[in-house]
């Protein structure tokens, strides 16, 4: 939509500010690298750069082969394993500005497309997610390329456009298998081509077969690494069962009601963390965008159908099959919401005040992102503080933990530590350490209490270690207790 009120000079300023924001943040990310392997999963990924072994949880199933390959490539230039994974995420997500721009360019002018790209790229919580040694960062980058390829294939008639999404979907799942629901994008593509009589059922069948073959490339590599199909299937079934029925905190295994999960997912994870990045100012601006976007909801549904379908399908997946305690799992939906909001408002509203609001949001994103990137790279996580605190313990001490033990082992702490899940096992094991000082973390205590055990008079709090909950919502606070 042409905006007569925007002159040539203002267009150039808009472009320069947007590009400068992207470059500044990319530079800041690369000069403030998060090298902490502070969680179980992050340790899994980091150890995989030394020896890839899914059975040994290096990394855990399904192996994330393309992400690990990316980390290995960077590891040739950077000695630190964890930093290598983070840098790969940063560089790959930096490349995602191109598909974001090309997608926006379908709907709005060049200056506004660059502005939208900068506003999406600079979203603080998204960059916090990218700046972790986890597969989410690379997965989000692959998701943008995949989304762009489907959008392009729907609009184009050439045969090459039809095959690119099939390849990119394999790349996406080879980085992060939990993005499987985005396969609905291929279903949408096939349906559109069939309705418009561009595909016959035979052609659709050929493309489905090709999509499966592309997936088998990375799956076959994992089967070879495990030695047999039987071993690989055994791992996959064990992981899937554990994720959905035990430790995954899904709708099946969680104590939360569906209503509580919906509330947590929408208001805490999606809006407050994902979109607003815990900033009241950013939240206020985004509410304005939401209200304006809602005015043209029908236009959005008609023109941005693919974004609605892909974002909506993943929201349902996150609600039912992901851990509601971890806001990072909802970030893909955050990206689709930002894209829909910015396209709808800047396409349908031509008042210059809206562009100035957008620039205000861009500046807020820049400042908060820089602060959070620096904070995440330099603030010692609570799990690292725990490892440091163990050096003050008596050398004959033993520490019982939950998932923290993975990090403690990775950091080679000086005292003995064990992971314990049940009270009975703890009592049995503790009998071998009568002459030792015995410590437990709060997660272990919480587990015992959930098992109905009365610990009154049996424990004494000795130390609480804290870090920013934004970067680790589960283990940002660790309390150490001594068994009396």
N, C-alpha and C positions, 0 to 999 in steps of 0.2 A: 504494500500500500504506500503510495507516494505521499510524503509529508512536505507540503509546500513551506511550512514554517521552519523546517530545518534547512539552513543555508549550507553552502559548500564548506565554509569555514567550520561550522558546528559539526558537520559530518566527520571532518578530519579529526577534530578534537575527540569526538566520540570513539573513533577508531583507535587513535593513539592511546587514550586512557585505557581502553579495553585491552589492547595488545600489551601495553606496559604492565598492567595488572597480572596478566598471565605470565609474562617473562619474569617479573619480580618474584612471584610466588614459586615458580619453577626453580629459579635460582636459590630462593630461600630454602626450599625443600632439599635441594642437593647440598646445601651448606649446613643444614641442620638435620642430619640423618639420625633416625631412631635406630639404635643398635642394641636395644634391650630385647632379649627373648624372655619375656616376663610371664608368659602363660604356657600351659601344657602344649597347646597347638603350635605356638611360636617355636618352642624347643623342638617339636617334631620336625617342623620345616627346616630349621637350622641344622639339625643333625643329618638331615637327608643330603646336604651338600658334601658331607664327609663320606657317607655310605648310604645309598638308596636301598632301603629294606623295609617293606611295608609290614612284614611280620614283626619286626622290632620297633614298629611305629616310627620309622624314619623315612617319610612321614606316616601318619595314620592313613588308613584306607579312605578314599580310593587312590591315593598316591599323588594326585595333582601334578602329573608328569610335565606338562608344558610350563607350569609355574616353576617347578624345580629346575627344568632346563634353562629357563630364563635366569634364575638365580645362579646356576653354575656358570653361565656365560659371563655374568657380571663378576663372579668370584675370581675369574682370571685376572681381573684388574684391581679388586679390592680384597684384602686378606680376610677381613671379618665376615663370617658367614651370614650372620643376622643382617648386617648392613648391606650385604650383597642382595638379599631378598628385597629389602626396603628400596634400594636404588632401582632395582628392576621394576618394581611397582611404580615408582615416581616417573621413570622414563617412559614406560608403556602408557601410563595414564596421561602423561603430557602429550603423547601422540594422539590421544582421543579428542583433542580440540578440533581436529580436522573433520571427523564425522559429525561432531556436534554442530560445527559451522555449516557443513553441507546440508544437514537436516533442517536447520533453521532457515537456510537460504531458500528452501522450497516455499516458505510462507512469507518471509519478510525481506526487507531491503538489506543490502550488504552491511551498512553501518549497524543496523539493529541486530543482524545475525552475529556480528562480531561481539556486540554488547551482550547478547544472550549467551554466547559461548563463554565469555569471561565471567558472567554471573554464575553460570552453572559450574564451571571449572573451579572457581574460587570459593565455593560453598565450604565453610570451615569444617564441619563434621565429616564431609566426604573426604577432604584432604587428610584429616586425622586418620581416617580408615586407610587411605592410600599409603600413608607414612608409617605403616606397621608391617612387620615381616610375615604377613598373612596373605592368603591367596585372593582375598577380596579385592585388593587394589588392582591386580592384574585382571581379575574377573570383571570388574567394572569397566576397565578399558576395552576388553574384548566384547563386552555387552554393547557398548556404544557402536563399535564397528559392525557387529551383528545386526543391531537395530537399523543402522543406516543401510546395510546391504539389503535387508528385506524391504524397507521403504523404497529403495531405488528399484528393486526388482518388480515391485507392484506397479511402478510408474513406467518402467522401460519395457521395450519389446525385444531387445537383443538377448540371445541365448546365454551369453556370458553372465549377465546379471542374475539369471536363474540359478546358476551354480555356485556363485560366491557365498550366499547364505548357508549352503550345505557345508562348505568348508569351514566357515567361521563358527558354525554351531558346534562342530567338532572341536575347534580351538577353545570355545567357551567352556564346554563340558570337561575338556582335558585340563582346564585350569581350575574349574570349580563345578563339581558335579551337582551341587545343590541348586544350580541355575537351570536344571532340567525343565521346570515349568515354562521357561522361555521358548521351548519347542513349539508352543502355541503360535508363535510367530510364523513358523513354517506351515502350520496348518492353515493359518489365515492366508498366507501367500498362495498355497495350492488351491484353496477354495476360491480366491479371487480370480486366479487364472482359469479355473474350471468354469466359473460362472460367465466369464467373459469369452469363453470358448477358445482360449489360447492353449490350454492343456486338455488332452484327452485323458481318460482314466489310465490308459497304458503309460502315458508320459508321466503322470503323477506317480504311478507305481515304480517307474525307473528311477525317479528322483528320490523317492523314499528309500529304495534299495541303496542308492548312492550315498544318501545321508548316513545310513547304517554302516556302510563300508568305511566312510570317513571316520566314524566313531571307533571302529575296530582297529584303526591304526594305533591309537594310544592304548586301547584296551589290550591289544595283542602284546604291546611292549610290556605292560604290567604282568601279563600272564607269563611271559618269558622270564621276567625278573623274579617271579615267585616259583618258577620251575615247572608248574603244571596248571592246567585248567582247574583241577580238583582243589588245589591249594588256594587258588584265587577265589573260587566260588565259596570256599569255606570262610575265607576272610570277609568276603562281601556280605555273606549271610550273618556272620557274627557282628559285624559293624552295624548293619541295618537294624538288626534286632536290638542291639544296645542303644542305638540312637533313638529309636521310636518307643522302646519299652522301658528303658532304664535311665541313662544319664543325659539324654538329649534334651530334657525339659520340653518335650513336645506336648501337644494337647492330650496325648494318650498317657504320658508318664507324669505330667505335672499335676500338682494338687490344686492349681488355679482353675476356677470355673471359666467357661468360654467367655462370659461377660467381662470378667476381670482381665483375661488375655486381650480381648478387643480393646478395652480401655487402655491397658498398658501399651499395646502396640500402636494405637492411634495417637493418643495424647502425650505419652511419655517418649516412646521410641521414635515415632514418625515425626510428630510436630515439634516437640521440645528439643529432642536431641538431633534428629536427622535434618530437619528443615531449619530450625531456629538456632541450632548450635548453642543452646543454653543462653541466648541473648534476648532480652526483652525488646530491645530496639529492632533487631532483625525480625523477631516474631511479629511486631507491629506492622512493619513494612510488608511482610509476607501475607498478613491478614488482608491488607489492602489489595494485593495482587489476587488473592483467593476470591474476594468479593467481586472484583471486576471480571475475573475469569468466569465466575458463576453466572454472570449476566449473559455471557455468550456460550453457555454450556452446550446448547444444541449445535452450535457451529463447531465447537471442539469435538463433540462426539462424531460428527460427520466427517470432519477434516483430519482429525487426529485419532482415528479409530484404532490403529495399530498400537499407539502409545497407551491408550486406555486398556486395551485387551492385555497387553504384556504386563503393564503395571498392576492391573487388577488380578491377574492370574498369580503373580508372585506374592501379592498381599495375602491371598488365601493360603498359599503355600507357607508363608512366614507365620501366619496365624496358627496353622494346624501342625506344621512339621519342623518348625525352627524353635530355637531357645529364646523365649520372650524376655529373658534377663539381659540379653545382649543386643543393644540397639543397632550394632553394625549389620545385623542380619536384614534390617529393613532398608538399608541404603539404596539398593536398586530401585525401590519404589520412590524414594526421595528424588532420584534423578528424573524419573518419568513425571512426577508431579511438578518439579521445577520447569521441565521442558514444556509441559502442557500450559502451565500458568503464564510463563513468559511469552510463549508464542501467541496464546489467545489474547492477552492484554495488549501487547505491543502491535499485534496485527489489527485488532478491532477498535482500539482507542488511539486517537491522533493528537490528544492534548499534550503540549510540551511538558507540562508539569509531571506527567508520568515518566518521561525520560529522565528528568532530574531526580525523581524518586529512585529510579533504577540506578542512577549514578551514585546516589546515597547508599543504596544497598551494596553496590560494587565496592565502595570505599569501606563500608563496614565489614564486608567479607574479607577484604585485603588485610585490614588491621587485626581482626580477630583470628584469621587463619595464621598470620605471621606469629601472633602470640601463642596460639595453641601448638603450632609446629615446633616452636622453640621450647615450649614447656614440655612437650612430649619427648623431645630429644634429650633433655637435660635433667628432668626430674626423675629421681631413682624410684622405680616401682616398688610397691610394698613387698613383693616377693623377693626382690633384690635386697631390700632392707632387712628382710628376715634372714637371708643368707649372711649378711654382714653381722647381724645380731648373734648368730650362732657362734661367732668367733669369741664372744664374751662368755659363752657357756663353758662349764667344766668339760674337760675332754672325755670324761666318762658318761656324759649326758646322752640321752636318746630322745629324739623328737618324733612324735607321731603326727602325721599330716594327712591331708586329703590330696588334692591335685598339686599342691605346692611342692611335693617331693620331686616332681619332674624337673622343676626349675632348680631346686637345691642340688640334685644330682648333676645337672648341666653345669652348675657353677662350682662343683667340687667342694662343698662345704666340709668343714673339718670334723663335724660330729656325725654319729650314726643317725639316720632318719629312715622312717618306714611309713608307707601308706597303709592306713587301716580304715576299714569301712564299718565294721560291726563291733559292738561292745564286747561280745563274747570272745572274739578273736583278740581284741586288745588285752583283756584280762589274762588270756592264755599266754600271749607273747610277753606281757609285762612280767610274768613270773620268772622269766629268764634274766631279768635285769633288776633284781632286788637291791643290789648295791649301787645302782645308777640313779642319777637325778632324771626324772621322767617329765617331759614336756609334751603338751598337745596344742594344736592350733584350734581356733574357734570353729572352723568348719568340721573338725572331728567332734568337738563338743556338741555342735548343733545336730550332727548325725546321731549321736548317742541319745540326745533328748528326744529326737523324733522317734527313736526306737523304744521310748517310754522308760528310759533309765533315769533314776534320781541321783544326781551328782552333788547334792547338797553336802558341803563340808569336805568334799573330796578333791576339789581343785582350788587354785589360787591364781588370780590374774597377775602376771608379772610384766607384760609389755604389750603396747598397742602400736602397730606400725601402719602408717597411712600414706596414700598417694592420691592423685586425682582420679575420681571415679569415672571421668569421661573416657579415659584410656583403658581402664579395666574395670568394668562395672561389677564384676564378681569378686575379685581379689584385691580391691583397692584398699581394703582395711583388713589387717591380719592381727588378731590378738593371740598372744602366747600365754598359756596357762601351765602351771606346774602341778603335778599330781602329788597330793599331800600324803 
